[in-house]
Amino acid sequence: MAYSSLNGRKPMERASKISHTNIIASQEVKDLLADCSIPRPADTATVQEILERVPTSENQTIKHIIAVDGSFREALVRDEFPSATVTFFAFGPLIFKLDDLRQLDRETFIAPEDLAKLKKIQRFQLALPTRNISRAGLGLQDSIRLTLHEFLARRIEGDKSLYDTLRWLIFRRWADTRDARRTLRHCPNKGVNECDREEIVLTADTPYRFECTNCGGPIYLADILRLNELVDDEQGASRITSYLLSALETLALVHVIHALWEMKPILLREFLFIKDGPLALFGQVFTLAEPLRDLANFLATYRDPADQSKVLPLLNVVGLEKSGSFVEHAVHIEKSLGKALSEAKTDGDFAGVVLPLSNDYIYKYVVPGDPGGTITYGQNTYWGGKMIFKAKDGSTYVATVPTLGGHNPAPKFEDYINVTNVLAAVSELRCSMYDNALIPVALANRLVSLSEVPSSRILETFARGTIRH
């Protein structure tokens, strides 16, 4: 690492202009590169063989759309070394009626009050210390743990908290599973007081905050996310911000599902939940993926109270990606998708064509990996199966939809939960502002995104003027 200029009086150390020659001349480097490979492009025949047609929805139950999005922005509170930062999070679900959108599509002129119907959102805000900031004299790790605990425990408009939803999810409270357990491998205060207590068992009745019987330090339900393990008092907490945002967005989505479930389960059939990005959790928070798969499968196999022999799949949820390897792959096979769509249109009325993405296909054509490995793609992180969907209007989407029975390394069209209704609704939500965009996702992003300018500068000024020095 080069030397930097601390006071601006001396120049920064610049990188060498010739060191690359040593790398190029290295036989070890040449051998390593020669041993590497990249996923090969998928040929048209392979794509055509896997593609399936999406029938039109004959019994569309979806009436409302809920899109969840969020963003974060780090604000520099102190320029002097060592620098101090706080990270601001904004996220929440946006809700509107599908009929309102259809009505707008028929209007020759859209009035501001019409557009306002599509902007009903529950906003969440969180400020998290992420470098050289202390709360109540605590170290950075404990300051973050306390802040997250207080945020999750906060009642939402006098109703349930996100903690209530987290407990409902991880302990499978929808099924009244009283014997559900989660275990903390060691006391979360270990990094502060060297507590040696291990295997701390949490149950559905465990308080959101309790004291360790060994060291007396606080233990929070939020500690099951294990984010504190990536926090270093010297290096800061920048590694946890993207993982935390992903977990918070998912909790916001499940929070609405939780509320509808307790209100009237059958209402869930009328809602489509859209998450910006795949239905997946990475890093430390990946452990939420398993209970999410169980929740999706439970709701998909819900029995009609009036007729127990009849299954009423309740959950309509999809994750949609804007960028990344899968979006680039979708662009690459665009011609094959277009050809299949044209053929489908000549044979009848179809909502589009879909390419279910199996473990074998993904590792051969999209991302590097071993198709024959013991752990399949997304086995530990995804709570849905990936697909590429080309709607009849020509828009192409990379989507994730839960599959029946949990993780499926080779899903077929019929394995995706409520897929016909979900994709039919997605095809109605096209936004012409951006390529292959959806109106609810674009609106949610507008309402919760934090820009580099002016949001970042304004937040920095706000934080500097509020934090005690």
N, C-alpha and C positions, 0 to 999 in steps of 0.2 A: 504494500500500500504506500502511495506517495505521501510526502509531507505536505500539509496544507498551510495556508497563511493564517495565523491566529490573529494578528493585529493589523494586517494589511500593509505592513512596512517591507516585508520580504516576499519575493515571488513564490508561487507554489512549485513544488517539484514536478517537472514534466516527464512523461513517459519516454522511454528510449525509442528511437526510430529504427533500430536495426536488430532488436532482440528477436524479432519474428524469424530471422534467418536460422537461429538455433533450433527453433521448433520445426521448421521445414526440413532441416537436415537430419533430424532425429529419426533413426530407424524404428525405434519403439513407437513413435507417433505414427509413422507410415504403416506399420503392421497393425496398429489398433484401428486406424481408419479403414484399412483394407478389409478388416474383419466385421465392419459395421454394415448395416443395410437399412433401408427405409421402406415403409409400406408402399407397395406397388399400386398403380392406378387400377381401379376396378374396370374390367372390360364390359362392354354393352351387353354381351350375352349373359354374363353373371348377374347383372342388375335386373335384366328382363326376367330371368328365371325366378328371382326372389320376390319381385314386385307383386303386390296384391291390390285389387280394386276395392275402394271404399264405397259401399252402397249408400244411397241417400237415407236419411233418418226418417222412418215412417212414424215413430212415436217419440217426438222430441219433448223431453220433460224439462229441459233447461230453460229457465225464465230470467235468471239473474247471473251476472258476471261479477266475480271478485278477483281482482288482480293485486298481487302483493309484490312490492318492490322496496328497495332501500338503498342508501348510500352512506358513505362516511367521508370525513375530511379531517386531516390532521392539522392543527393550528399551532404555530410556534409562539409560545408564551414568553420565552426569554431567548434573545439572540446570543447573549454572552455564553461562553463556555463555563461549565457544561450546560448545554441547551435544555430547555424544558418544553414539553409538548402536551397538549390535550387533544383527544380525538372526539369529534362530534358525529353522532349517528342520527339519521332520520329514516324512518321506515313506516310502513303501514299498509293496510288493505284498502283498495278503492272498490266501490260497489256501484253498479247501475243496472237498470233493467234492459234486457235484450230488446224489448218492444220499443223503448225510448230510442235506441240506436237505429232500429228499423224505421221509426218515424222520421228521424233526421235524414235518413237516406232518401226519403220521399220528398223532402223539403227542397224548394228551389233556393231559399235563403235561410241560413241558420242564424237565429237570434242568440245573443249572449245568454239569455235565460234558458234557452234550449240546451246549450252546451253545459250550463251549470248542473244539469241533471246528471251529467257523467262525471261529476267531480266530488262525489260524497266519499270522504276518506277519513279514517281514524288515524291520526298522526301520532307517532311515538317519537320522542326525542331523548337522547342519552348523551351525556358528556362523560368521557372516561379518561382519567389521567393515564398517560402512556409513557412518559419519561420525566424523571426527576421532579415529580410532584407528589406530595404527601397529603393524606387526609387524616386528621386527628392524630398526627404524629406517627402514623403507621408507615411501614416500608411500601414500596411501589406494589409488590405482589398483594399484600393485604389490603392496600387502598383500592385496588382493582376488584378484589373479591368482595369487599364491603359495598362498593358502588354498584356492582352487578346484582348483589343480593337485594339491596334497597330498591333498585329499579324493577326487578322481577316481582317483588313483594307489593309494589304499588297497585292499589285498586284502580281499575279502568272505569272511569265514570261511575264510581260507587258499586261496580259489579265485581266480577272475579278478577284476579290478578293473573299475570303470565306464569307465575309460580303454580297457581292452581292448574293451569293447562299443562305445564311441564310435568307435574305430578300425575295428572290424568293420563298423559302419554306414556311416560316411562314405566308406570306401574299397571298399565292396561286397565284403568279403572272403568272403561266402557264395558268390560266383561265381568266386573265385580271379582277380579282375581285378588283376593286378600293375601295370598301367600307369595305374591310377587316380591322379588328381592333385587337390589342393586348393591354392589360392593365397591367401596373405595379401597384401592390397594394399600394406601398408607394415609396417615393423617395429613391433610393439606397444610398444616402448620409446620411440617417437617423442615422446610427450607428456612424457617424463621427461628424456631426453638429446638430443632433437632429431635422432635418427638418421634419415638420409635414404634408407635402404635400402628398396627397393620390390620387389613381385612375388616374395615368398618362397614357393617351391614346397614343398609337403608331400606325401609319398608314404606308402604303407602301411608302409614300412620306416623312416620318420623316427622318431627317439626321442621319447618323451613330453616330454623337456626337452633343449634344446640351446642353444648360444650363437649370437647373431647375429655373422656374420663381419665386420660393419662396426663395431658399437658394443660388442660383447662382452656385451651384456645378455642375460638369459634369454628364450627363446621356448618357450612351452608348447603342447602340442597343444590345450589348452582355449582358446587364443587364437582358434581358428577360430570360436568362438561370438561373438566381437567384443563381448562385454559390457563390456570395458574402455573401449570408445569412449563409453559412456554414463556413465562415472564421472568426477566432478569433485572434486578435492581439497578445494574449498571448499564446494560444494553437496551433496556426499555421493553416495551410490549408491542412493538409494531407487528410482530409475527401473528398476533391473535386477532387483529382487527377484521380481516376478511372472514376468518372462521366464525367470529362472533356475529358479524352481520348476517351470515348465512343461517346461523342458528336462530337469530332473532326474527328474520323473515319467515322462517319455517314455523316458529312458535306463533307468530301473528296469524298465519294461515290456519294452523291447528286450533288456535283460540276461537276462531269463527266456527269451525267445525264442531268444537266442543260446545259452544253456545247453542248452535242449532240442534245438536244431538239432545241436549238437556231440555230444550224447548219443545221440539217435536221432530223426532228422527226422520220422518218421511219428507220433511221440508228439504233435506239435503239433496234430494233428487232434482230440485229446481235450481240448484246453484252449480255454476262451473267455476272452479278455483284455478287461477292461472298464476304460476310463479315465474318470475323473470329469471331464466337460467334453468339448468337441469334439476330434476328432483333428486338431489344428492347433497351429502354433507361430507366435507373433507377435513383433514387434519384431526385435531383433538375431538371435535364434536361429531365424528362419524358414528359414534355409538347410538345416536338418535335414529339412524337409518333403520335399524332392526325393529324397534317399536312402531315406526311409521309404516313399514311393510305389513306388520301385524294389524295395524289400524285399517289400512287400505283393504286388506283381505277380509277383515271382519265386516266392514261396511259393504263390501261387494257381495257377501253371502248372507246379508240380512234377510230374515224371514218375515213375510207379511203377517202382521199381528192378526189380521182377519182371516188369513188362510196360511197356516204354517207350512203347507206343501209348496207354496209359491215363494220364489226368491225375488226380492226387490233390490237390485244393486243401488246403493245410495250415493256412492262417491263419484263425482266427476271432477277430475283434477288433471292438469297438464303443466309441464314445465317447458318453456320455450327458450331456445338459445339464440343469441344475436351474433355471436362470434365464436372462434375457436376451430379446432381441427374438423369437427363434424360439419360445421357450417361451410367450411372450405371444401370438404368432400361433397356436400350437397351441390355446390356450384359446379364441381368437376363432373358430376353425373347428370347435370341439368338436361342435356340433350336426350339421354335415355329416359328420364322421367317424363319429359315433354312428349316423346314418341308414344310412351305407354298411355299417357293421359289422352292423347288424340285418338288412339285405338279404342279406349274405353268409352269415349263420347260417341263414337260411331255405333257402338253396340248397345247403347241405352243411356239411361240417366244415372250417372255415378257422381258421388261427391268428390272423387279424386282418386289418386293412387298412393299407396304407402309402401315403404321399404322397411320391414322390420329388421333391426340390426342385431344379429346374433354375435356371440362371443367370437366365433370363428371369422365372421365377416369383419368385425371391428379390428381385430388384431392382424388381419391380412391386408386390409385396404385403408384403414383410417389412422390408427395409432400403433406404435411399435409394441410388440408383446408376443408371448407364446400361446397360440390357440389351444395347445394341449396342456397348458399349465394346470396345476391343482386349484388355483384361485382364478375364477373367471372374471371378466371385466365387470366392475361395479358390484361385485359380490358383497363387499363390506361397506360401500359408500352410497350406492344408489338405492332408492326405494321405488323405482320404476324402470321400465324397459325403454330403450331408445328406439326411435324410428325417424324416418324422413318422409314427410307428407307433402304431396303436391296437390293443392286444391284445384277445383275445376276452373277457377278464375286465373290460374297460372302461378299463384304465389306458392313459394316453397318454404317449409318450416322444418327445423330440427326439433323434435318433440320428445318428451319423456312422459309416459303414462304408466301407472302401476299395473302390474300383472297379477293374475289370479294365482294364489298359492305362494306368493312372495317372489324371491329372486328367480328369474328364469333365464338361463344362458342362451337359449335359442327360442325366443318367443315367436308365435304365429299371430296373425291378425286377431283371431278369436280369443287369444290369451289376455289381451289388454282389456282392462276394466272399462265398461261403458264406452268403448272406443268410437263407435259409430256416432253417438250423440255428441261426444266431446269434439271430434273432428268436424262435425257438421256445424257446431257453434263456432269453432275457431275460424272456419271458412267465411263466416258472416262478419268477422271482426277486423277485416283488412283495413289498414291505415295507409293512405297513399303518400304520406309525408316522407316515409323512409322505405327502403327495400324490404319486402316481406315482413312488414311491421303490423302490429295489432293495435287497435285504438286503446284498449284498456292498459296495455303495457306502456304505450307511449305517454298516456295521460298520467299514470302512476309515477313514471319516471320524472315527468315534468313537476309533479307536486312534491316529491321527496328528494330529488337529486340536489346535491351540493356542488356548485361549480367552483372551478379554480379561481375565476374572477367573475363577480366580486365576492362570492360567498366566503372563500377562504380568507381574504383580507379582512372582511367584516368580522368573521368569527375570531380571528387573531386579535383584533382591536377589542372585541367584547371580552375575550378571555383575559387579556392583559389588564383590563380595567376592573375586572371582578375578582381575580385571584389575589390573595394576600401575599405580599412580598416580604 
